């Protein structure tokens, strides 16, 4: 019996830049195939070829023994649906309208909104989502946006689902709900190609795993045959030493940031803490706990009030504006790199230099300084680009994240807040980013790491604040920084009961 999807000697080249070379791969019916590799390895390009978004430069691509459709519309008509790494939704439409966008059911030539609501409810329930089909999408958190994307894909009655980093913005509960739906889908004869940088997820959900490195398949086999460490080694072409840098002793430096009774209704209520030079403070909590909102408020990015705010020995009865925060040495790396972090149609040099005070206020831009700053970032973060003048939009998601981190640190802040610093980043790049954060702290800066990956918080932080319903549910140090205690606090249980 032939494979459902078959790729033979497929290649893809952009200009003189080869992205995929001599790629041969198959997917069977009822299978979840995980595709793993470093950022820029060619995973998303492969998905786009199968999904009808771009043609291969060479090779043969078949589905059910027929040539792959040449367009997205033909692909979807054939049951091939791609869930992109980045959202493809309309914020001003309702949840239901987004799920059925472009394929609205009609009754007597009019859009059948009651049917949209009914069908959307069924699709969302299957994913464990409580999102209201009548709610405007812009009112929902990113986790629900992702569930809407998945529901939209299932509304198209797929035979083959292409899922590009579908869990990147999801918490543990949402991931498990998604995996249940994926297992149900393949049990009914569907097939899935799935990418993730979370290798534990690959082990949990995939039947087989294919490892891509530098545009070539380096390994294909049962996911159960590889450990996470072996997968990582195949991805990067070298053994990875300890993922997290060794922690220093609890820093005793001066307090550089003090926050007392922070409120940003309805998300944040009564948050207080101090942060010392050289310290890495981890922020944990479930999705919707107020993690991001609290630190957006401190960075001047949302309305808030605070009884006392002290940054670098300058006390104030009010919080700074975003410009004042940057000028005072507080840098914030947003979790939304495309919406808020980068100028997607600008060059990488311009993006990296956006926050540098030396470039503001001039009547001209020093291009030599910009290029020098970018060259340093490319070396330090191993940013992979197709050309020296590449724009941010042309980069893979992981390489965009590296540009965003370089931009955030270009102003040499005293306090650096990293919100989901490794979202969509491969394991080798994660190791680089962790070393950068640890190195920054070793040089005397104070760092905050907000992450939905619990092991990231545990592996990096000297101290952890666990948030729940907009407030700090507990503070952990030393051996108390463990998964069990964090989960109990995040769920409203006592630390002592852990």
GUVEX-767267 format. One record per residue: residue in three letters; x, y, z of N, C-alpha, C in turn. Coordinates in steps of 0.1 Angstrom, whole numbers, plus 2048, in hexadecimal, padded with zeros to 3 digits. Layout:
N
ALAXYZXYZXYZ
...
% end
This chain:
498
UNK8097F480080080080080980D800
UNK8068167F780F8227F680C82B801
UNK81683480481483E80E80984880A
UNK80384F8147F985981180086580A
UNK80B86A81181387580B821870808
UNK8268737FD83386F7F983B87A7F2
UNK84787D7F88508877F285C87F7EE
UNK8618827E186D87B7DC8768857D6
UNK8828867DC88D88F7D788889D7D6
UNK8808A27DF87B8AF7DE8868B97E2
UNK8868C47DB8908CF7DD8888DC7DC
UNK88C8E67E48878F47E38928FE7E4
UNK8939077DB89D9117DB89791F7D9
UNK89B9287E18979367E08A393E7DB
UNK8A39437CE8AF9497C98BA93F7C8
UNK8C59427CE8D09397CF8D19317DC
UNK8C79337E48C792E7F18BF9217F2
UNK8C59157F38BE9087F48B8907802
UNK8AB9048038A49028108A28F4813
UNK89E8EC80889C8DE8098A48D77FE
UNK8AA8CB8018B28C47F78B08B57F8
UNK8AD8AF7ED8AC8A17EC8A389A7F7
UNK8988A07F989089C805886891801
UNK88788680787E87B805877877812
UNK86A87781286287481E85487081B
UNK84E86882384186382183986482E
UNK82B86582D82286683881785C835
UNK81485383F80984983D7FC84E842
UNK7F184883E7E484B8447E4847853
UNK7DD84F85B7DC84C8697E984E871
UNK7F285686C7FF858872801867876
UNK80886988180D87688581C876883
UNK82187D87982F87E87683488C87C
UNK83E88B88584489788A85089B882
UNK8518A887F85C8AD8778648B7880
UNK8708B38838788BC88C8858C0886
UNK88A8CB88A8968D18858998DF88B
UNK8A58E48898A88F188D8A08FB885
UNK89F90888A8999128838A1914876
UNK89991586B8A091785E8A4909857
UNK8A08FE85D8A38F185889B8EE84C
UNK88F8F484A8878F283E8798EC842
UNK8768EB84F8698E585385D8EC84D
UNK85D8F984F85190184A85090183B
UNK85B90183485B9018268558F3821
UNK8598E98278548DC8248448DB826
UNK8408E18318318E283382A8EA828
UNK8318F582482A8FE81A82A8F780D
UNK8348EF80A8338E77FD8288DD7FD
UNK8268D680881B8CC80980E8D3809
UNK80D8DF80F8018E68107FD8EE804
UNK8058EE7F98028F57ED8059047ED
UNK80D9087F68119167F781C91A7EE
UNK8269117ED8319137E38349067DC
UNK8399067D083C8FA7C884A8F67CC
UNK84D8E97CB85B8E57CC8638E97C0
UNK8708EB7C28788EE7B687B8E27AE
UNK87C8D67B587F8CA7AE8798BE7B7
UNK8778B37B08738A77B88648A47B5
UNK85F8997BB8518957BA84A8957C7
UNK83E89B7C783689C7D38288967D0
UNK82488C7D78178857D580F8847E1
UNK8028847DF7F88817EA7EE8777E4
UNK7ED86C7EA7E48617E67E785E7D7
UNK7F485E7D47FA85A7C77F78647BC
UNK7F28707BF7EF87B7B67F98867B9
UNK7FC88F7AF80589A7B27FE8A37BC
UNK8078A97C58018B27CF7FB8BE7C8
UNK7F08C37CE7E98CF7C87F38DB7C6
UNK7F08E37BC7F98EE7B97F68FB7C1
UNK7EA8FC7C67E69087CD7E09047DB
UNK7DF90E7E47DA90C7F17CB9087F0
UNK7C390E7E87B590B7E77B48FC7E2
UNK7BC8F87D87BB8EB7D37BF8E17DE
UNK7C98E57E67CE8DC7F17C38DA7FC
UNK7BC8E57FF7B28E48097A68DC804
UNK7A38DE7F77988D67F179C8C77F1
UNK7A98C47F17AD8B67F17AF8B1800
UNK7AC8BA8097AD8B58177BA8B881E
UNK7C38C08187D08C481E7CF8D2824
UNK7D08D38317CE8DF8387DB8E2841
UNK7E08EE83F7EC8F38477E88FD852
UNK7EC8F985E7EB9038697F890A86B
UNK7F991686780691E86780B920875
UNK81992287581F92588181A932887
UNK81793C87F811949883803949880
UNK7FB9518887ED9518877E9957879
UNK7DE9518737D89568677CA958869
UNK7C69618727B99648777B6973876
UNK7A99768767A498487579F988883
UNK7A799088A7A499489879699A899
UNK7919A288F7849A98917789A188E
UNK77A99488976F98B88776D983894
UNK76197C89475E9738A076696689E
UNK76695F8A976D9528A976794989E
UNK75994889D753940893756944885
UNK755952883758957876766953871
UNK77095387B77E94F87777E940874
UNK77793887B77892A87977392686B
UNK76992D86676392A85976693584E
UNK77093D85177494884777794183A
UNK77194782F77394282276B93681E
UNK76593082875D92482575092582E
UNK74A93082E73E93283673292A831
UNK72B92383A71F91C835714926832
UNK70C92382870292C8236F4925823
UNK6EA92E8256DC92A8256D493481D
UNK6CE9308126C793A80A6D0946806
UNK6DC9428026E794C7FD6ED955808
UNK6E89548146ED95C81F6F6953828
UNK6FF95982F7089528386FF94D844
UNK7019408476F993985170093A85E
UNK6FE94686570594887270193E87D
UNK6F593A87E6F19308886F9923886
UNK6FB91F87A70391387771291587A
UNK71792187772592487B72792388A
UNK71D92889271E9288A071D9198A5
UNK7149118A07139038A471F8FB8A1
UNK7248FC89472F8F489073C8F9897
UNK73D90689974990B8A074A9058AF
UNK73E9058B573D9008C37428F18C3
UNK73E8E98BA7428DB8B97518DA8B7
UNK7568E28AE7648E18AB76D8E58B7
UNK7688F08BE7708F58C976F8EB8D5
UNK7638E58D77618DB8E276B8D08E0
UNK76D8CB8D37768C08D17848C38D4
UNK7878D08D57958D48D97958D98E8
UNK78B8D78EF78B8DB8FD78B8EA8FF
UNK7868F28F57869008F67789058F9
UNK77890F90376C915907769922900
UNK7719268F676F9328EE7619338E9
UNK75B93F8EA74E9428E574E9458D6
UNK74793D8CE7479408BF74394E8BB
UNK73B9548C47379628C174096D8C6
UNK74B9698CE7549738D375D9788C8
UNK7619858C976A98A8BF7789848C2
UNK77F9808B878C9798BA7969818C2
UNK79698E8C07A09978C679E9978D5
UNK7939938DB7919938E97979868F0
UNK79C97D8E87A19708EE7B09708EF
UNK7B59688F87C49668FA7C995E8EE
UNK7D795E8ED7DD9578E27DA9488E2
UNK7D99428EE7D69348EE7C99308E7
UNK7BF9398E97B29378E27B39398D3
UNK7BC9438CF7BE9458C17C39398BA
UNK7CC9328C17D29268BB7C791B8BA
UNK7BF91A8C47B49108C37AA9138B8
UNK7A89208B579F9248AA7A692089D
UNK7B392289C7BA91E8907B990F88D
UNK7BA9078987B88F88977AA8F5893
UNK7A08FB8997928F989678F8FD887
UNK79590888379490C87579990186B
UNK7A48FB86F7A98F08677A08E4866
UNK79B8E08727928D58727848D886B
UNK7818E586B7748E88647758E6855
UNK7818E48507848E28417848D383E
UNK7808CA8487808BC84678D8B6840
UNK7988B88477A58B48417A78A5841
UNK7AF8A08377B48938377C389383C
UNK7CA89E8397D78A083E7D98AE845
UNK7DC8AE8517DF8BA8597EE8BD859
UNK7F28C98557FF8CE8577FF8D8862
UNK8068D486D8058DC8798138E187D
UNK8158EE87A8228F587B8238FC889
UNK82A8F689382B8FB8A081D8FE8A6
UNK8148F58A78068F88AC8068FA8BB
UNK8108F58C28108F68D18189018D6
UNK81E90A8CE8279148D382191D8DD
UNK8159218DC80F92A8E58059238EF
UNK8059168EF7FC90F8F880290B905
UNK7FA90A90F7FE90591C7FC8F691C
UNK7FF8EF9277FF8E09287F18DB926
UNK7E78E192C7D98DC92A7D48DD91C
UNK7D88E89157D38EA9077DB8E08FE
UNK7E88DE9017EF8D48F97E98C68FA
UNK7E58C29067DF8B59077D28B4900
UNK7CA8BF9017BD8BF8FA7BF8BE8EA
UNK7C98C58E67CD8C48D77D18B68D3
UNK7DA8B08DC7DF8A38D87D38998D8
UNK7CA89A8E17BE8918E17B78928D4
UNK7B589E8CF7AE8A08C27B689A8B6
UNK7C489C8B77CC8978AC7CC8888AC
UNK7CC8828B87CB8738B87BE86E8B3
UNK7B38758B67A68718B17A68728A2
UNK7AC87D89C7AC88088E7B3874887
UNK7BF87088C7C68668857C0858887
UNK7B98568927B18498947A684888A
UNK7A285388479785387A79D85386C
UNK7AA85186B7B085085D7B785C858
UNK7B78678607BE87385C7CD87285E
UNK7D587B8597E487B85A7E888985E
UNK7F388A8667F889686B807897869
UNK80C8A386481A8A686481B8B286E
UNK8238B08788238B98848318BD887
UNK8338CA8898408CF88D83F8D589B
UNK84A8D38A384B8D98B08598D98B5
UNK85D8E38BC86A8E48C286A8DE8D0
UNK85E8DA8D585D8D38E285E8C48E0
UNK86A8BF8E286D8B18DE8658A78E7
UNK8628AB8F38598A28FB84C8A18F5
UNK8468AB8EE83A8AA8E783B8A08DB
UNK8468A18D48488988C984888A8CE
UNK84F8878D984E8798DE8408758E2
UNK83887F8E782B87B8EC8218798E1
UNK82287F8D681787F8CC81B8798BF
UNK8278788BB82B8748AD82C8648AC
UNK82885F8A182B85189D839850898
UNK83D85988F84B85988A85086788B
UNK85D86888A86487588A86D87687E
UNK86D88287787788486D87F890871
UNK88C88F87189589A87589B8A1869
UNK8998AE86889E8B685D8AA8BE862
UNK8B58BE85A8C08C785E8C68CC851
UNK8C78D98508CC8E08448C58DC837
UNK8B88DA8388B08D782C8B08C9828
UNK8B68C08308B68B282C8B18A9837
UNK8AB89E8348A689583E8B288D843
UNK8B488D8508BF8868578BB87A85E
UNK8AE8788618A986C86889A86B866
UNK89585F86488785C86488584F86C
UNK87C84F87587984387D86F844888
UNK86C83A88E86283B8998678448A4
UNK85D84D8A98618578B38668508C0
UNK8618448C286583C8CE8738388CE
UNK87A8388C28878338C189283E8C5
UNK88E84A8C78978558CA89485B8D7
UNK89E85E8DF89C8668EB89C8758E6
UNK89887E8EF89888C8EC8A68918E9
UNK8B088C8F18BE8908EF8C288B8E1
UNK8BF87F8DD8C387A8D08BC8828C4
UNK8B08868C68A988F8BC8B189C8BB
UNK8B48A28C78BB8AF8C78C88AE8C0
UNK8D08A38C28DD8A18BC8DB8A08AD
UNK8D18998A88CF89789A8CB8A5893
UNK8C38AD89B8BF8BA8968CA8C3893
UNK8D48C489D8DE8CE89D8EB8C9897
UNK8EC8BC8968F98B68909048B589A
UNK9018B78A790B8B68B19048B38BE
UNK90C8AE8C89068AB8D59048B88DC
UNK8F98B98E38F68C58EB8FA8C28F9
UNK9028CA8FF9058C990D8FA8CE915
UNK8FC8D09228F18D492B8E98DF925
UNK8DB8DD9248D38E791E8D38F5925
UNK8D28F49328D190093A8DF903941
UNK8E39109408F09139478EF910956
UNK8FB90D95C8FB90B96A8F7918972
UNK8EE91697C8E99229838F492798D
UNK8F593498E8FD93A9988F69399A5
UNK8FD93D9B08F693E9BD8EC94A9BC
UNK8E294A9C58D89559C68DF9629C6
UNK8DE96B9BC8E59789BC8E19809C8
UNK8EB9889CD8E89919D88EB99F9D3
UNK8E99A29C68EB9AF9C18E19B99C6
UNK8E39C69C28D99D09C68CB9CE9BF
UNK8C19D29C68B49D29C08B39DC9B5
UNK8B09D79A98B09E099D8A19E3999
UNK8989DA99D88A9DD99A8819D99A6
UNK8799E29AA8709DF9B58629E39B1
UNK8589DA9B384A9DC9AF8419D99BB
UNK8399E29BE8309E19CA8219E39C6
UNK8199D99C780B9DA9C58079DE9B7
UNK80B9D69AD8089D999F7FA9D499C
UNK7F39DD9957E59D99917E49DD982
UNK7DE9D497A7DA9D796C7CE9CF969
UNK7C29D596D7B59CE96C7B29CB95D
UNK7AC9BF95A7A89B59647B29AA965
UNK7BE9AC9607C89A095F7D199F96B
UNK7D59AA9727DF9AA97C7DA9B1988
UNK7DD9AB9947D89B19A07E29AF9AC
UNK7E89B99B17F09B99BD7FD9B29BC
UNK8049B39B18119AC9AE81C9B59B4
UNK8249AE9BD8309B59C383C9AC9C2
UNK8489B29BF8549AA9C08609B39BF
UNK86C9AE9C28789B59C08829AC9B7
UNK88A9B39AF8939AC9A68A19B29A8
UNK8AB9A99AA8B99AD9AD8C29AB9A0
UNK8CC9B39A08D69B29958DC9A4995
UNK8DD99E98A8E39919888D998698A
UNK8CC98998D8C297F98F8BA97B983
UNK8B796F9828AD96B9788A096697F
UNK89696E97D88996C98487F96597A
UNK87B95997D871952974863955978
UNK85B95696E84C95897084594D96A
UNK83E94597283693A96E82793C971
UNK81F93496B81093596D80992F961
UNK7FD92C9637F59279587F193294E
UNK7ED92E9427E99389387DD94093E
UNK7DE94E93D7D39569437D695A951
UNK7E29579567E595A9647E9968966
UNK7EC97095B7F097E95D7FF97F95B
UNK80697595781597695681998194D
UNK81498094181898A93681399793A
UNK80799893E8019A69418089AD94B
UNK80D9A79568149AD9618209B495C
UNK8289AD9538359B394F8339BC943
UNK8289BA93B8259C59318229D2939
UNK81B9D19448189DD94C8259E4950
UNK82E9DC95583B9E295A8439E894F
UNK8419E39438499E89378419F4931
UNK8369F893782FA04931826A00925
UNK8239F392481B9EF91880C9ED91A
UNK8089EF9277F99EE92A7F69F7936
UNK7EA9FC9377E7A059427E89FD950
UNK7EEA0495A7EF9FD9677F2A07971
UNK7F1A0397E7F4A0C9897FDA04993
UNK805A0B99A80EA059A3811A0E9AF
UNK810A089BB813A109C7821A169C7
UNK82AA0E9C4838A129C3840A0B9B8
UNK847A129B084FA0C9A585DA129A6
UNK867A0A9A7875A0E9A887DA0799D
UNK884A0E99588CA0998A89AA1098B
UNK8A4A0898D8B2A0E98E8B2A1A997
UNK8ADA189A48AEA219AF8A5A2E9AC
UNK89DA2E9A2894A3999F886A359A3
UNK881A3A9AF874A369B3869A3F9AC
UNK85EA3A9AA853A419A4846A3C9A9
UNK83CA459AA82FA419AD827A3C9A1
UNK82DA3D996826A3898A82FA30981
UNK829A28979830A1F970835A27964
UNK840A2295E846A2A95283EA27946
UNK83FA3093C83AA2D92F844A24928
UNK841A1E91D84AA15916857A1C913
UNK856A2890E863A2F90B86BA32917
UNK865A3692286CA3892F872A2B934
UNK86BA20933870A1493887DA10930
UNK87DA11923889A0E91B894A1791F
UNK891A2492089CA2E9238A2A2B931
UNK89AA2693A89FA239488A6A16949
UNK8A6A0E93E8AEA0193E8A59F5940
UNK8989F693D88F9EA93E88B9E6930
UNK88F9DA92C88C9D591F8829CA920
UNK8799CA91786E9BF91786E9B8909
UNK86F9AB90A86E9A38FE86099D8FD
UNK8589A18F384A99D8F384998F8EE
UNK83E9888F383B97B8EE83597B8E0
UNK8319868DB82B9878CD83598E8C4
UNK83E9868BE84998B8B68449928AA
UNK83A98C8A383599189682C99D898
UNK82399D8A281A9A78A48209B48AB
UNK8299B18B482E9BD8BC83D9BE8BD
UNK8449B48B88539B48BB85B9B88AF
UNK8579B58A38609B88978599C088D
UNK8619C788585C9CD87985F9C386E
UNK8549BC86A8569B086185B9B4853
UNK8589C084E85C9C38418699CC841
UNK86F9CD84D87C9D584E8889CB84E
UNK8939D184B8A09C984C8A39C485A
UNK8AB9BA85B8AF9B58688B89C0870
UNK8C09C78688C89D186F8BF9DC876
UNK8B59E086F8AC9EA8748A49E4881
UNK8A09D88808999D288B8A29D1898
UNK8AE9CC8968B79CA8A18BA9D88A8
UNK8BB9E38A08BF9F08A58B39F88AA
UNK8A79F38AA89B9FB8AD89BA018BB
UNK8A19FA8C58A09FE8D38ADA068D7
UNK8B6A088CF8C3A0D8D38C2A1D8D4
UNK8C3A228E08C2A308E28CBA398DA
UNK8D7A338D78E0A3C8CF8DBA3F8C1
UNK8D2A378BC8CDA3A8AF8C1A438AF
UNK8BBA468BB8AFA4E8BB8B3A5D8BC
UNK8ABA658B68AEA738B78B7A798AD
UNK8BDA708A48C5A7589A8BDA7888D
UNK8C2A818858BCA848798C0A7A86E
UNK8C9A718718CDA678678CFA5A86F
UNK8CFA4F8688D2A4186D8E0A3D869
UNK8E7A388738F5A348718F4A2586C
UNK8F4A2385F8F3A168598FEA0D85D
UNK90AA1285F916A0A862914A04870
UNK90FA0C87A90CA088879019FD887
UNK8F79FF87F8EC9F587E8F29E8879
UNK8FA9E886E8FF9DC8689089D5872
UNK9109DD8799199D78839129D088E
UNK9079D68928FF9D089D8F89C3898
UNK8F49C388C8ED9B78868F89AC884
UNK9049AF87F90E9A587E91199F88B
UNK9129A78959149A18A39099988A7
UNK8FD99C8A48F19938A88F19868A0
UNK8F49878938F497B88B8FE971890
UNK90A97689591496D89A9109678A8
UNK90B9708B090896C8BE8FC9628BE
UNK8F29648B68E695C8B68E49538AB
UNK8EE9528A28EE9498968E194C88F
UNK8DE95888B8D295C8838D4958875
UNK8CB9508708CD94B8628C4953859
UNK8C995884E8C29618458C695D837
UNK8BD96082E8BF95C8208C9966819
UNK8CA97281E8D297C8178D6987822
UNK8E198E8208E499882A8DA9A382C
UNK8D29A68218C79B08228B99AA824
UNK8B999E82A8AC99882C8A39A0835
UNK89699F83388D9A683C88899C847
UNK8829A185287E99885D87498E859
UNK86B99285086098984C86597C845
UNK87197D83E87697283787D967840
UNK87F96A84C88596085587B95685B
UNK88194B85F878941866875947874
UNK86A94187A866946887871946891
UNK87993C89288393B89C88E946899
UNK89294888D89B95388A89696188C
UNK88996388A88296F88E88497189D
UNK8829668A58839688B389196C8B8
UNK89B9678B18A996B8B48AB97A8B1
UNK8A597F8A68A698D8A38A09958AE
UNK8949908B288D9988BD8959988CA
UNK89C98D8CD8A498E8D98B09978D8
UNK8B69978CC8C19A08C98BD9AE8CA
UNK8B19B18C58AB9BF8C68A99C38D4
UNK8A49BA8DC8A09BD8EA8AD9C08F2
UNK8B89B98EF8C49BA8F78CE9C48F1
UNK8CB9CA8E68D49D38DF8D69E08E8
UNK8CC9E48F08CD9F08F88D49ED905
UNK8D99E19078E19DD9148D99E0920
UNK8CD9DA9228C49DE92D8CA9D993B
UNK8C59E09458C89DC9538BE9D1957
UNK8B29D29528A79C89558A29C4948
UNK8A39B694589E9B09398939A793C
UNK8879A993687B9A193887999992C
UNK87A98B92D87998392186B97B922
UNK86297E91A85597891A85596D90F
UNK85596091385695590A862956901
UNK86E95690687A9598FE87D94F8F4
UNK8799428F687D9388EC8719328E5
UNK86693A8E485A9358DD85E9338CE
UNK85B9278C985E9248BB86D9238B7
UNK87591F8C188391F8BF8889118C1
UNK89190C8B98968FE8BA89F8FD8C6
UNK8A28F08CA8A98EE8D68B78F38D6
UNK8BE8F38CB8CC8F98CB8CB9088CD
UNK8C290E8C78C091D8C98BC9208D7
UNK8B39178DD8AF9198EB8BC91A8F4
UNK8C59108F28D19108FA8D991D8F8
UNK8DA9228EC8E092F8EA8D993A8F2
UNK8CC93B8F18C49458F88C6944907
UNK8C693890C8C793691B8D593B91F
UNK8DF9399178ED93E91B8ED94D91A
UNK8E69539118E69629108DF96791C
UNK8D49629218CD96792D8D6965939
UNK8DC95993A8E59579468F1960946
UNK8F696293A90296B9388FE97A93C
UNK8F297E9388ED98B93B8EC98D94A
UNK8E79839518E698495F8F4984966
UNK8FD97C96190A97B966912989965
UNK90E99195B91499E95990D9A9962
UNK9039A596A8FD9AE9738EF9B396F
UNK8EA9AF9648DC9B39608D29AA968
UNK8C69AF96A8BC9A79708B29A2965
UNK8AF9959668A798F95B89A989960
UNK88F98A95988298495C87F97B950
UNK87C96E95387896594886A96094B
UNK86196494285395F942852954938
UNK84D94893D84D93D933842933937
UNK83B92E92C83292392E83891692F
UNK84591592C84D90992D85390893B
UNK84D9009438518FF9518608FC953
UNK8658F394B8738EF94D87C8FB949
UNK87890494188091093E88191894A
UNK87691A95187692295D87F91C968
UNK87D90E96A884907974893907971
UNK8979059648A59049608AD911961
UNK8A691D9608AD92A95F8AC93296C
UNK8A193197389E93B97D8A593998B
UNK8AA9449918AE94399F8A29439A8
UNK89794A9A488B94B9AC87F94B9A2
UNK8749469A786894599E85C94B9A5
UNK85595399E8489589A283D95099A
UNK83494A9A182994399B81C94B99B
UNK81794E99080B95798F7FE94F98D
UNK7F39549937E694E9917DC959992
UNK7D395A9897C89639887CD97198B
UNK7D89759857DD9839867E5987992
UNK7E797D99B7EF9809A77FA9769A8
UNK8049799B180E9709B48099659BE
UNK8099599BA80494E9C380F9499CC
UNK81C94B9C88279469D083494A9CB
UNK83E94A9D384C94C9CF8549409D3
UNK85D93C9CA86492F9CC8739329CA
UNK87B92C9D288A92C9D188F91E9D3
UNK89C91C9D08A39109D389C9039CE
UNK89B8F99D78958EC9D38868ED9D1
UNK8808F89D68718FA9D486E8FD9C5
UNK8789009BD8769039AF8758F69A8
UNK8698F09A78678E39A18598E399B
UNK8578D999184B8D998A83F8D7992
UNK8408CE99C8348CB9A582F8D79AC
UNK8398DF9B28358EA9BA8308F59B2
UNK8368F89A683190299D8228FF999
UNK8208F29958128EF9908088F199B
UNK80C8ED9A88028EE9B37FF8FD9B5
UNK8099059B58069139B77FE9199AC
UNK8019159A07FA91B9947EB916994
UNK7E890B99B7DB90699B7D390A9A8
UNK7DA9129B07D39179BC7D590F9C8
UNK7DE9059C87E08FC9D37EC9029DB
UNK7EE8FD9E87F99029F08068FC9ED
UNK8109039EF81E8FE9EC8218F39F6
UNK81D8F4A028208EAA0C81A8DCA09
UNK80F8DCA018098D09FE8108C89F2
UNK81A8CF9EC8208C99E18298BD9E5
% end
